[in-house]
């Protein structure tokens, strides 16, 4: 079966039939395997990658579909469940993506900020319910907070390099020195990064408040392709638009697609007029 993506000279020479892609848009091939020559399991692949990149962050493998995304450029679409990292079964030949773990909140996201009981008791013994910002000492008016929520540890290593030490786990931050009492009026502002208590915290607050914001954070390339397919305007073969009363045209993504479609039609019409002249 032909590969949905064009093979590089290296991939062709090594007869790769299994490919691991990065979760970027457009995607980029991270590595390739020849399963006919050396069958490789998920467990073996994880072990090999740790040998190549000792400080690699934990990752998961998922099967993906590869779509053309311009000339010699591709996008990926998730199409299956995670391949267990400890699996010793040979990976079926095909396309996979290398996903970094995402924070998965429980039903109540606030549980991510709960101070664990052992640490909470140690802080009570140390601070006696005194707010470390205002100095007020009142069990009714203060609450326990993490200075740095342990489950957000990955923020500290967003820009790590190969030479950086391995990132710690959340457990590294579950200590009394990383927790304290704060006036309840301040807690929502503190957790929302509305103010900072030191330089390190200010760095995290900057990340939360000024980094990012690109529209692709809401709609990736696959989202756009899917909506174009739903609206029947993918490719160049469509002739009539769906009725503009269709509610999908009224969404943010639908409006952007409609604008692009109308601009394309206008451009074609202008070119046709020039040809006539």
C-alpha positions in Angstrom: 0.0 0.0 0.0 1.4 3.4 -1.0 2.4 5.7 1.8 0.1 8.8 2.2 3.2 10.9 2.5 6.2 11.1 0.2 9.2 9.3 1.6 12.6 11.0 1.9 15.6 9.4 0.3 16.7 8.2 3.7 13.3 6.6 4.5 13.1 5.0 1.1 16.6 3.6 1.3 16.0 2.2 4.8 12.6 0.9 3.6 10.8 2.4 6.5 7.2 1.3 6.9 6.3 2.7 10.3 6.5 6.5 11.1 6.4 8.6 14.2 5.3 12.2 13.7 5.5 15.3 15.8 2.2 17.0 16.9 2.9 20.2 15.1 1.1 21.9 12.2 2.4 21.2 9.7 3.7 18.0 11.2 7.3 16.7 11.0 8.6 13.2 10.8 10.4 12.4 14.1 11.6 8.8 13.3 11.0 5.8 11.1 11.2 2.1 11.5 11.5 -0.9 9.2 9.2 -3.4 10.9 9.8 -6.0 8.2 13.5 -6.1 9.1 13.3 -5.5 12.9 9.9 -5.7 14.5 9.7 -3.1 17.3 7.2 -3.0 20.1 6.1 0.1 22.0 8.2 -0.9 25.0 11.3 -1.2 22.8 10.6 2.1 21.1 10.3 3.9 24.4 13.5 2.3 25.6 15.4 3.3 22.5 14.2 6.8 22.6 15.3 7.2 26.2 18.8 6.0 25.1 18.9 8.5 22.3 17.4 11.4 24.4 18.1 10.6 28.0 16.1 13.6 29.3 13.1 13.1 27.1 9.7 14.0 28.6 7.2 11.2 29.1 5.2 10.6 25.9 2.5 8.4 24.5 2.0 6.9 21.0 -1.2 7.1 19.1 -2.1 6.0 15.6 -2.8 8.9 13.2 -4.0 9.6 9.7 -1.7 11.7 7.6 -3.2 14.4 5.3 -1.5 16.5 2.7 -1.0 20.1 3.9 0.5 21.9 1.0 3.5 20.9 -1.1 5.6 18.3 0.7 3.8 19.2 3.9 1.4 17.2 6.0 -1.0 17.4 8.9 -2.0 14.5 11.2 -5.3 13.5 12.7 -5.6 11.3 15.7 -7.5 8.1 14.8 -7.0 5.6 17.7 -6.3 4.9 21.3 -2.9 5.2 23.0 -0.5 2.3 22.4 0.4 1.1 25.9 4.0 2.1 26.7 4.8 -1.3 28.2 3.3 -3.3 25.3 5.7 -6.0 23.9 3.6 -6.6 20.8 5.1 -5.4 17.5 3.7 -2.1 16.4 1.6 -2.6 13.2 3.2 -0.8 10.3 1.7 2.6 9.8 1.7 6.2 11.1 1.8 7.3 14.7 2.3 10.5 16.6 4.4 11.3 19.6 2.1 13.0 22.2 3.4 14.7 25.3 1.1 14.1 28.3 -1.6 16.8 29.0 -2.9 17.7 32.4 -6.2 16.0 32.9 -8.2 17.6 35.6 -10.7 15.7 37.6 -14.4 16.6 37.4 -13.6 19.5 39.7 -10.6 21.4 38.3 -10.0 23.0 41.8 -8.7 19.7 43.0 -5.5 20.5 41.1 -4.9 23.2 43.7 -5.7 21.2 46.8 -2.8 21.0 49.3 -2.3 17.3 50.2 -3.1 16.4 53.9 0.4 15.7 55.0 1.7 19.1 53.7 -1.4 20.9 55.0 -0.7 19.7 58.6 2.9 20.7 58.4 2.0 24.2 57.3 -0.6 24.5 60.1 2.1 23.6 62.6 4.5 26.1 61.1 2.3 29.1 60.3 -0.7 28.8 62.7 -3.2 30.0 60.1 -1.3 33.3 59.4 -1.5 34.8 55.8 2.0 35.1 54.5 1.1 38.2 52.5 -1.2 40.3 54.8 0.0 38.8 58.1 -3.6 38.3 59.3 -4.0 35.3 61.6 -7.5 33.9 61.4 -8.6 30.3 60.6 -11.9 31.7 59.3 -10.4 34.2 56.9 -7.5 32.3 55.4 -7.1 29.2 53.2 -4.2 26.9 52.2 -2.6 27.4 48.8 0.3 26.0 46.9 2.9 28.7 46.1 3.5 26.7 42.9 0.8 24.1 42.1 2.7 20.8 41.7 0.7 19.6 38.7 1.8 22.6 36.7 5.5 21.6 37.0 5.8 21.2 33.2 5.5 25.1 32.9 9.0 25.3 34.3 10.4 23.3 31.4 8.6 24.7 28.4 11.9 25.7 26.8 14.3 23.0 28.0 17.2 21.9 25.9 18.9 18.6 25.6 21.5 19.7 28.2 18.9 20.5 30.9 18.4 18.1 33.8 15.4 15.8 33.8 12.2 17.6 34.7 11.0 16.7 38.2 7.6 15.1 38.9 4.8 16.8 40.7 5.9 15.0 43.9 9.0 17.2 44.0 6.8 20.2 44.8 4.5 18.6 47.3 6.4 20.0 50.3 5.6 22.4 53.1 8.0 25.0 51.8 5.8 25.2 48.7 2.6 26.0 50.6 1.2 28.6 52.9 -1.9 30.3 54.2 -3.4 33.2 52.3 -6.4 35.5 52.9 -9.4 34.0 51.1 -10.0 37.3 49.2 -6.6 37.0 47.6 -6.7 33.3 46.7 -8.7 33.6 43.4 -6.4 36.5 42.2 -3.3 34.5 43.2 -4.4 31.3 41.4 -5.4 33.4 38.4 -1.9 34.9 38.2 -3.2 38.5 38.8 -0.3 39.2 41.0 3.0 37.5 41.9 5.0 37.0 45.1 8.5 36.6 43.7 10.5 36.7 40.5 10.1 33.0 39.7 6.3 33.3 40.2 6.3 36.5 38.1 7.9 34.5 35.2 5.0 32.0 35.4 2.5 34.8 35.6 4.0 36.3 32.5 3.6 33.0 30.7 0.0 32.8 31.8 -0.9 36.3 30.8 1.1 37.3 27.7 2.3 34.2 25.9 0.1 32.6 23.2 -3.2 33.7 22.0 -2.9 32.7 18.4 -6.2 31.6 16.8 -4.6 28.2 16.1 -4.9 27.4 19.8 -8.7 27.3 19.3 -8.7 25.8 15.7 -5.9 23.7 14.4 -5.5 22.7 10.8 -7.5 19.5 11.2 -10.4 21.5 12.7 -10.4 23.7 9.6 -10.2 20.8 7.2 -13.1 19.0 9.0 -15.3 22.1 8.9 -14.5 22.7 5.2 -15.5 19.1 4.6 -18.8 19.6 6.6 -19.5 22.7 4.6 -18.7 20.9 1.4 -16.1 23.5 0.2 -12.9 21.4 0.4 -10.8 21.2 -2.7 -11.8 23.0 -5.9 -14.6 20.8 -7.1 -17.6 22.5 -5.3 -19.9 24.7 -7.3 -22.7 25.7 -4.9 -22.5 26.8 -1.3 -24.7 25.3 1.4 -27.5 27.7 2.3 -26.2 30.7 4.3 -28.9 30.0 6.8 -26.9 26.9 7.9 -25.9 27.6 11.5 -22.3 26.4 10.8 -21.7 29.5 8.6 -22.4 31.6 11.7 -19.6 30.1 13.8 -16.2 31.8 14.1 -14.6 29.1 11.9 -17.5 29.1 9.5 -17.3 32.9 9.0 -13.6 32.6 8.3 -14.1 29.9 5.8 -16.9 31.8 4.1 -14.7 34.8 3.8 -11.9 32.8 2.2 -14.3 31.1 -0.2 -15.8 34.4 -1.3 -12.4 36.0 -1.7 -11.3 33.0 -3.9 -14.4 33.3 -6.0 -13.8 37.0 -6.4 -10.2 36.5 -7.4 -11.2 33.9 -10.0 -13.9 36.2 -11.4 -11.4 39.0 -11.7 -8.9 36.8 -13.6 -11.7 35.6 -15.9 -12.5 39.3 -16.7 -8.9 40.0 -17.5 -8.8 37.0 -19.8 -11.8 38.3 -21.7 -10.2 41.7 -22.1 
